[in-house]
Amino acid sequence: MATGFNTMMLPLIVSGNPAHIIVGWILLIGAHMIVFIFGSLSSGIQAIRLHYVEFFLKFYRGGGVKFAPFGATRRFTAEA
C-alpha cells in the first residue's frame, strides 16, 4: 500500500507547482499514517486472536447437545 501511495503522490511533489507540493506532502503523510494504522490494527487483532485461542482451550468444558444443522440428514456422505 505504501508503494502505491508513493506512486500516486510523488508526481505531485516533484511537479514544481508550490500548491501541488504542499498538497502532495499532506496527502503522502496522511496516506502513510493510514498504512501505519492498518499495520498496527492487524498486529493487534492477531495478538487478541492468539490469546482467545489459547485461553479458550484452557477453560472449555465439553458436553452439551450434538450439533445438528437444521435437522438435515446425510445422503451423500458418511459420518466419521
Secondary structure, DSSP 8 states (H G I E B T S, - for coil): -HHHHHHHHHHHHTT--HHHHHHHHHHHHHHHHHHHHHHHHHHHHHHHHHHHHHHHHHH----S----GGG---SSS---
